[in-house]
Amino acid sequence: MKVVLENLTKKFPSRNKKNPADVIAVNNFTFEIPDGSLVGLLGPSGCGKSTTLNLISGLLTPTEGKIFFGEDDVTDLPPEKRGVGLVFQNYALYPHLTVMKNIIFPLENLKGKDKLTKDEMRDKALDIAKLVQIDTLMDRKPSELSGGQQQRVAIARALVKMPRVLLLDEPLSNLDARLRLQTREEIKRIQRETGITTVFVTHDQEEAMSISDLIVVMKDGIVQQVGKPQEVYDEPINLFVAKFLGTPPINVFDAKIKDGRLYIGDDCVLDTPNAKDGEVYAAVRPEGFILDDNGSLTCKLKAVEVMGRDISIVSSNTNCHADAIRSIISSENAPKLGTDSVKFTLKRNKVFVFDKVTEARIDI
């Protein structure tokens, strides 16, 4: 099911008497979610991603704009008539019901030609339970399940009526790190097997990038960039997107372009023949540093952190916005801690330059 959002805007009345202007949670959001895809809405807290999800589900009514499921205008339809499945961060299971009855619950509300017999409901519940791998837990209560198992029950309950669109609102936030990894792989598998168009809300960029076909990066209710995860990572449109994606985060420096070259402090680190002279921000991905005794960028060595296959060189530079620069290199090239400084050559495709006023990316 294709989902189309046209000029979607949601305003909330201000509760601040000194500043009575409306709060714009989602601002002129236009986007088409392809049929059968998994799209990640990504951004920091308060960016409008959950509000967007609630607008798609019908839990909130847009101030302006339209929502289409396929060719159907569902803007004014109530949630129960949109054919959506919702999975929340807190699972929202009925504690007094078994897993089987929790999954069956949405089917019991079907009426008319869609009404099912008890046997049909049980069969559907078992089929979905097998899909999410909880078919051996059907007689348990939620309190007898782990967090990951409870989340699977919530997903099964959302899927059992085969919704047109599946909406996941930070579904992994309450799980520990290992379980989050396992569950996000399961969500991707389930989405591929069912082919249901899915919207996944998260503030965790690693989560979004690992399972999404497309990601939508948001800030202050405004869409910053839309694209395939790797494309957005490799080609950030502005400084916010560059800083938000990546672990460890990108290293940002005050820099300048002079005579077709990029300078960080007095160090000439790159040729930039396409850029105009002026003050800029230079941002370098952690994997964009090459340890080189003859390198052009000099930094003060602070520590070497062992990560197994790779190491993280922690250094500093007076032009860096953060106290520490993190550079990821092969463990075979670890510097000796006895030295006071390290020198780097920078990989051109891992260096981004941004305008100091607009923070838009500059072609170098």
C-alpha positions in Angstrom: 0.0 0.0 0.0 1.5 3.3 -1.1 1.2 6.1 1.4 1.2 9.7 0.2 1.6 12.7 2.5 0.8 16.0 0.9 1.8 19.3 2.6 1.1 17.7 6.0 1.2 20.3 8.9 0.2 19.9 12.5 0.0 22.8 14.9 -0.6 22.7 18.6 -1.8 25.7 20.6 0.9 27.3 22.8 0.5 27.0 26.6 3.0 29.7 27.1 1.1 33.0 27.8 4.1 35.1 27.1 4.5 33.4 23.7 1.0 32.5 22.4 2.2 31.5 18.9 1.2 28.0 17.8 3.7 25.2 18.2 4.4 23.6 14.7 5.2 20.0 15.3 5.1 18.9 11.6 5.7 21.6 9.0 4.6 21.1 5.4 5.7 17.4 5.2 5.4 16.0 1.6 6.6 12.5 0.9 5.5 9.3 -0.9 6.1 6.0 1.0 6.5 3.3 -1.7 4.3 0.3 -1.6 5.8 -2.6 0.4 8.8 -0.6 1.7 10.1 0.0 5.3 10.7 3.7 5.9 12.5 5.0 9.0 11.5 8.4 10.4 14.6 9.6 12.2 15.5 12.5 14.3 16.0 13.8 17.8 13.3 14.1 20.5 10.8 16.7 19.6 11.5 16.7 15.8 7.9 15.6 14.9 8.5 12.0 13.9 5.9 10.5 16.3 3.4 13.2 15.5 3.8 12.3 11.8 3.1 8.7 12.7 0.0 9.6 14.7 -1.2 11.7 11.8 -0.8 8.7 9.5 -2.6 6.4 12.0 -5.5 8.9 12.5 -4.8 9.4 16.2 -4.2 13.1 15.3 -6.0 15.2 12.8 -3.7 17.4 10.5 -4.1 21.2 10.7 -3.4 21.3 6.9 -2.6 18.8 4.2 -3.8 15.4 3.0 -3.0 11.7 3.6 -3.6 9.0 1.0 -3.5 5.2 1.3 -3.1 4.2 -2.4 -5.7 6.4 -4.2 -7.9 6.6 -1.1 -8.0 10.0 0.8 -8.0 8.9 4.5 -7.4 12.3 6.0 -10.8 12.4 7.7 -11.1 8.7 8.4 -11.0 7.5 12.0 -8.1 5.1 13.0 -10.3 2.0 13.0 -11.3 2.5 9.4 -7.8 3.1 8.0 -6.5 -0.4 8.2 -3.4 0.4 10.2 -1.5 -1.7 12.7 0.2 0.1 15.6 3.0 -1.0 17.8 4.0 1.2 20.7 7.2 1.6 22.7 5.5 0.2 25.9 3.9 -2.9 24.2 0.4 -2.0 25.6 -0.6 -5.7 26.1 -3.6 -6.7 28.2 -2.0 -8.2 31.4 -5.0 -10.4 32.3 -5.1 -12.1 28.8 -3.0 -14.9 27.4 -0.7 -14.4 24.4 -3.4 -16.1 22.3 -6.2 -13.8 23.5 -4.0 -10.7 23.1 -3.3 -11.5 19.5 -7.0 -12.5 18.8 -8.4 -9.3 20.4 -8.4 -7.1 17.2 -10.2 -9.9 15.3 -13.0 -10.0 17.8 -14.0 -6.5 16.8 -14.5 -7.4 13.1 -18.1 -7.1 12.0 -20.2 -7.9 9.0 -18.6 -9.8 6.1 -15.2 -9.6 7.9 -16.4 -11.3 11.0 -14.6 -14.6 11.8 -15.5 -17.8 13.7 -13.5 -18.7 16.8 -11.6 -21.4 14.8 -10.7 -18.9 12.1 -9.4 -16.5 14.6 -7.3 -19.1 16.4 -5.9 -20.2 13.0 -4.9 -16.7 12.1 -3.4 -16.0 15.5 -1.3 -19.2 15.3 -0.1 -18.4 11.7 1.1 -14.9 12.9 2.6 -16.3 16.1 4.7 -18.7 14.0 5.8 -15.8 11.8 7.1 -13.9 14.8 8.3 -17.1 16.5 6.1 -17.1 19.7 3.8 -20.0 18.8 5.1 -22.0 21.8 4.1 -19.2 24.2 0.4 -18.9 23.4 -0.9 -19.9 26.9 1.4 -17.5 28.9 0.4 -14.1 30.3 2.5 -11.0 29.4 4.1 -11.0 32.9 5.6 -14.4 32.1 7.4 -13.1 29.0 10.7 -11.3 28.5 10.7 -7.8 27.0 11.6 -9.1 23.6 8.8 -11.7 23.7 6.3 -9.1 24.7 7.3 -6.9 21.8 6.8 -9.9 19.4 3.3 -10.3 20.9 2.6 -6.6 20.2 3.8 -7.0 16.6 1.7 -10.2 16.1 -1.4 -8.4 17.4 -0.8 -5.5 15.0 -0.2 -7.9 12.1 -3.0 -10.5 12.7 -5.7 -8.4 10.8 -3.2 -7.9 7.9 -3.2 -4.1 8.0 -2.7 -1.9 5.0 0.1 0.0 6.8 2.1 -1.1 9.9 3.3 1.8 12.2 6.1 1.2 14.7 6.7 3.9 17.3 10.2 3.4 18.9 9.4 -0.3 19.4 12.9 -1.3 20.6 13.6 1.5 23.1 12.8 -0.7 26.2 15.0 -3.6 25.1 18.7 -4.2 26.0 21.4 -3.8 23.4 21.6 -7.5 22.3 17.9 -7.9 22.2 17.4 -4.7 20.2 19.8 -6.1 17.6 18.0 -9.4 17.4 14.5 -7.8 17.3 15.3 -5.3 14.6 16.5 -8.1 12.4 13.2 -9.9 13.1 11.2 -6.8 12.2 13.0 -6.6 8.9 12.4 -10.3 8.2 8.7 -10.0 9.1 8.3 -6.9 7.0 9.9 -8.6 4.0 7.8 -11.8 4.4 4.5 -9.9 4.7 5.2 -7.1 2.3 3.3 -4.7 4.4 4.2 -1.0 4.0 5.9 -0.1 7.3 6.8 3.2 9.0 9.4 2.9 11.8 10.0 5.8 14.1 13.3 6.0 16.0 15.8 8.4 17.4 18.5 5.7 17.0 20.3 6.3 13.7 22.0 2.9 13.7 18.6 1.2 14.0 17.1 3.3 11.2 20.0 2.7 8.9 20.2 -1.0 9.5 16.6 -2.0 8.6 15.1 0.8 6.5 14.8 0.9 2.7 14.5 4.7 3.0 15.1 7.1 5.9 13.6 10.5 6.5 15.7 12.7 8.7 13.7 15.4 10.5 14.5 18.4 12.6 11.9 20.8 14.2 9.1 19.4 12.2 10.8 19.9 8.9 12.2 17.1 6.6 15.9 17.6 6.2 16.8 14.8 3.8 15.2 11.7 2.3 17.1 8.8 0.7 18.5 5.3 1.0 20.5 5.0 4.3 23.9 4.7 2.8 23.3 7.5 0.3 22.2 9.9 3.1 25.3 8.9 5.1 27.6 9.4 2.2 26.0 12.6 0.8 24.6 14.6 3.8 22.7 17.7 2.5 23.5 19.8 5.5 25.5 19.9 8.8 22.6 18.6 10.9 22.3 15.5 8.8 26.0 14.9 8.8 26.2 15.2 12.6 23.1 13.1 13.3 24.2 10.1 11.3 27.2 8.0 12.3 28.7 6.3 15.3 31.1 7.7 16.5 29.7 11.1 15.4 31.4 13.1 12.6 34.2 15.4 13.7 33.5 19.1 12.9 36.2 21.8 12.6 36.2 25.5 12.0 38.0 25.9 8.7 38.5 28.2 5.7 38.9 27.9 2.0 41.7 30.0 0.5 43.0 29.8 -3.1 41.2 26.5 -3.8 42.5 24.8 -0.7 40.9 23.8 2.6 42.7 24.8 5.8 42.1 23.6 9.3 44.0 26.1 11.3 47.3 26.5 9.5 47.2 23.0 8.1 46.3 22.7 4.4 44.3 19.4 4.4 42.6 19.2 1.0 42.4 20.8 -2.5 39.0 22.3 -3.1 39.0 23.7 -6.7 35.2 24.1 -6.9 34.7 26.1 -3.7 34.8 29.9 -3.1 37.1 31.4 -0.5 35.6 32.0 2.9 35.1 30.6 6.4 33.4 27.2 6.5 32.8 24.1 8.6 34.8 21.0 7.7 33.4 17.7 8.9 35.4 14.5 8.8 33.9 11.0 9.4 35.9 8.9 11.9 36.9 6.5 9.2 38.1 9.4 7.0 41.5 9.6 8.8 44.7 7.9 7.6 47.5 7.8 10.1 50.5 9.2 8.2 53.8 10.6 9.5 53.8 13.0 6.6 50.1 13.9 7.0 48.8 17.4 6.6 46.6 17.5 9.7 48.4 17.6 13.1 46.5 16.7 16.3 47.5 16.2 19.9 47.3 12.5 20.9 45.2 11.8 24.0 44.5 8.1 24.0 44.2 4.9 22.0 41.1 2.8 22.6 41.2 -0.8 21.5 38.1 -2.0 19.7 39.3 -5.4 18.5 39.5 -5.3 14.7 39.9 -1.5 14.7 41.2 1.1 17.2 40.0 4.5 18.0 42.6 7.2 18.2 41.4 10.0 20.5 43.1 13.3 19.8 42.4 17.0 20.0 42.7 20.1 17.8 42.0 23.6 18.8 39.8 24.1 15.7 37.6 21.1 16.5 34.1 21.8 18.0 34.4 18.8 20.4 37.0 18.2 23.1 38.0 14.9 21.4 38.5 13.8 17.8 37.8 10.1 17.2 39.6 8.5 14.3 38.9 4.8 13.4 41.9 3.0 11.9 43.1 -0.5 11.6 44.6 -2.0 14.8 47.7 -2.8 12.8 48.5 0.9 12.5 48.2 1.8 16.2 50.4 4.8 17.2 52.7 4.6 20.2 51.4 6.4 23.2 54.8 7.9 24.0 54.3 10.4 21.1 52.7 13.8 21.8 51.0 14.3 18.5 49.7 12.4 15.5 49.5 13.3 11.8 46.6 12.4 9.5 45.9 12.5 5.8 42.2 12.8 5.1 40.1 10.7 2.7 38.5 13.1 0.3 35.2 11.2 0.1 34.8 11.3 3.9 35.3 15.1 4.2 32.3 17.4 3.9 32.4 21.2 3.8 29.4 23.3 4.9 28.5 27.0 4.7 29.0 28.8 8.1 25.7 30.7 7.8 23.2 28.3 6.1 25.0 25.1 7.1 24.2 23.7 3.7 26.8 21.5 2.1 29.3 23.0 -0.3 30.6 21.2 -3.4 34.3 20.9 -3.2 
